[in-house]
Amino acid sequence: MSDSFHTGFVAIVGRPNVGKSTLLNHLIGQKISITSRKAQTTRHRVTGIYTDAQAQFIFVDTPGFQTQFRSVLNRAMNRAVTSALQDVDVVVFVIEALRFGPRDQQVLQLMPENRPVVLAVNKMDTVDDKPKLMAFLAEMQERFPFAAIVPLSAEKAKNLDQLLLAIRPHLPEMPAIYAEDDITDRNERFLAAEFIREKLFRQLGDEIPYTTAVEIEKFEQEGALRRIHAAIIVDKAAQKAIVIGKNGEKIKRVATDARLEMEKLFDGKVYLELWVKVKSGWADDARVVKSLGYDES
């Protein structure tokens, strides 16, 4: 490592579904934050860690700031966003190329005045009209005094090195906090629940509501084998039948896909057992929301 080493916390923020989790996963070179086409997939502040010879970047992938729904769950997630903005050294504000609407503006209004904000313009690979893109970037610079503007593609991992270069000068000069090969501070129990929830959204799409959750009831490790028992929490009895599927086909597929993902990350065999529980109105029950780890105030 170089003589002048920098370490700092970087919040990744933006409206739902702009590619924040995909960006985090590609920045650290490993999947730790779940993704799906369903907006608001991310509910927690997930920390991803990337270390090179000059710096350690500690990324905080926040939930998409929610303005359309006002449940206890959504309020808890919005607190996670606003709290992260005050606790970090740099903010990366993610938007989509050529798209800046009222919901993006609402997030922009949250940007702290005492922290450098780097604008990450995602999905630039979908734009063929380069002059139009340049005009859009100039317009964004007029909206806010960004420390830097970086067009990139999180999905294609393009220009991510430029994003790191834009962030690095704003990190405090200090030694690394985490080991060089650490990629997250989240434990395996947390990651297991997130992978199961991702597979639910990917397999069932719009068939299940956004309020579906996962609760790990047992996590045991025997050598390289992990035994995981998890409950899928739904709001209504009818949703339970949807998650299970005919002859249990859907929940079996979710379990298989989640298990394979875990085995890849955990580098060991996983025994995974899933079942479904009905907890009516859980997303508006502060006690249940907190018990599932979503109250991060």
N, C-alpha and C positions, 0 to 999 in steps of 0.2 A: 504493500500500500504506500501511497505517496506521503510526503511529509505533512502536507496540508490536507487533512481529511475532514469531510463534512458529513454530518448526520442530522436528519430532521424528519418531521412528520408532514405528510402531504395529503390533504383531503381531496378526494375525487367527487365532485358534486354535479348535479344536473337534474333536469326533469326526468320522469320515468322513461325508460326504454331508449335512451340515447347511446347506450353501449358502454356504460361505466364499468360493469363487471367484466365484460370482454376485454376492455382496456387494461384493467388490473391484472387479469390472468396472463395476458401477453407481455405485460411489463415485467412480471416476475418469472415468466417462463414456466408456469405451472398453474393448473386449475385449482383455485381455492374458493372462488366466488361463483355462485351458480348463475346460469343464464337461461333465458327462454324468451319466446316471442311475447309472452304475457307480461304486460307492464307491471312494475312494482314487484318483481321477483325477489330482489334483494330487500331484506327487512332489517338486517343488523349492520353495525359498523364492522366490516371485515378488514383486518389488518394484513396486508401483503408486504413482504420485505424483499428488496432487491439491493444487493451490495456489489459494487465494482471497486476498482483500484483507488478511486478518488472519493467515493461517497457511499453512504447507506441511506436509501430512500425507504421510509416507512409509510406505505400508502394506506389510507383509510377510505375504503369503498363504502360510501353512505347509501342509504335507501334513496330512491328518487323522491324529491320533495313533492308531497301530495296536496293538491288544492281542491280536488273534486269530492273527496270523501272525508268525513269528520268522525270516524269511529275512534274509540280509545286506542286501538292498534295504530291507526294512522297518526294520531297525535303523538304517540310514543316514538314513531319513526321520524316524524318531523322534528321532534326534540333531538333525535340523534344527529340530524343534519345540522341544525343550528349550533349544537354543542361542539360538533367537530370543527366548525368554522372558527371557533374561538380557541381551540386547543392545538392548532397546527401552525407550522411555520410558513407553508405555502398552500394555496388553493388552486386546484386544476378544475376549471369550469368547462364541462363537456356539452357541446351542442352538435347538431347535425349540419353538415354543409348545406347552405342555401335555405336553411329552415330556422327561423327565429320568431317564435310566436309569443302570445301572452303568458303561457306557462313558463317559457324560458325567461321572460322578463321578470316574472315573480321570483325566480331563483336568483337572477342577477341582482335584484334588489337586496338580497341577503348577504351579498359579498362584503366582507369586512374592509374597512378603510385602512386598517393598520397591518394588513397582510398582503404580500404580493399575490396577484391572481393571474395565472396563466390560462389563456383560452385555448382549449383543444377542440379544433373543428373536425369532427369525426365524419367518416364515410365519404372522404374526398374522392375515393376511387369510383364513386357513383356519379361524379360530375364530369361531363365531357367539355362543357363550356368554361374554359379556363379564365377568359376575361370576366365572365360573370362571377366566378369564384373570387377573383381578385377584388372586384367591386364589393362583394359581400364582406370580405375581410376588412376592407377599408371602412365600410359602414359599421362593423363591429368595433373597430378601434375608436370610432367617434362616440360609441355608446358608453364606453367605460375605459379608464386608464389601465389597460392590461399591461402587465410586466412583459408579456410576450404573447404572440399568437402563432399557434402551430397547427397547420392543416395535417391531418393524419388519417390512417385507416386502422382502427383497432382490430377489425376482422382479418385484414391482410398483414398486420404487423408492419405497416409502412410508416416511416418517419418517427417511430417511437424513440429512436436515439436522439432526434432533435428535441423531443419533449423533455427527455432527461437532461440534455444540455441546457435547456431553458430553465429548468427547476434548480439545478445544482448550485448556481451562484447564490441562491437565496437560502440555502440550508446553513445552519450554524456550524462554525468550525469547531468540531468536537469528535472524540473517538466514537466508534460504532457501539450501539447499544446491544445489538443481537449478534449471535455468531454468524460467521461469513456464509454458512450454508443454510441458515434459517430462512424459510419462505413465509411463515405466518406465526402469529402468537395465539391463534385459535387452536383448541385441542381437538382430538379426533372425534370425540363425542359430538361436538358442535358441527364439525364438517360432515359427519355421517347424517345428521338430521337435515342439513342443507342439501346434500346429494339426493336424499329420498324425496324431498320437496321439489327439487328440480325435475326429477323423473316423473313425478305426478303431473306437473304442469306440461311437460313435453308429451307425455302419453295421452293425457286427457284433454288438454287444451281448454276450450271454452265450456267443456262439459262440467267442470268443477269450478266453484267460485274462488276468487282471490283469497278468501278468508281461510282456506284449508291450511292446516299447520301439521307439524310433526313433533312428537314428544318421544325422546329416547328413554325407555323405562329400565333398560338394563344394558350395560356395556362392560363386557368382561374380556380380558385378554389371557390366553393360555399359550405361552410361547409366541409363535408367529400367527396364531389363530385368534381372531376376534369374534366373539359371540355378541350379536346386537339384536335386541328386542325393541321394536318401536311401534308406537301407536300413531295412526293418521287421524287427526282431529278434523271433523266436519261439523257443519252447523245444523244440518237436517238429516233425518233418517233416509230420505230419498237419495241424498248424496252418497250415503254409505253404499247403497246398491250400485251406484255408478262407479265408485272407486273399486269395488270388488269385481264387478263385471260378471258376465255369464260364465258360470262354472269357475269363478275366481281367476279368469284369464288376465284381467287388467292388473290386479294387484300383484299377480305372479310376475308379469312383465316388468312392472315398476321395481319389484324386489330384485329381479335378475339384473336389470340395467344399473340400479344403484349399487348392488353388490360388486359388479365388475368395475365400476368407477372407483369404489373404495379400495378394492384390492390393488388397483393400479397406484393410487396415492399412498396407501398404507404399506405397500410392498409385502403383502402377506394374505393368507386366506381369510375370508369373511363368511361367517354363518349369519344370515339375516332373516329375521322373522318379523312380518308385518301384520297388523290387524287394524281395524277401523273403529273409532269411538265417536259417538255423537255428543257434542257439547253445544247446545243451542245458545246462540247469542254470545259465543265466547269472545269475539273480537270487540265487543262492547263491555266486557267484564274485566275491569282493571285487575282483579285478583288473578284471573286466568292468564291474561296477557303478560302479567309480571312473572307468573310461574313458568311460562314458556320462554322467558328470557328476552321479551321484546321491550320491556320498560327500561330504557337506558337514559333516564333523566338524570 
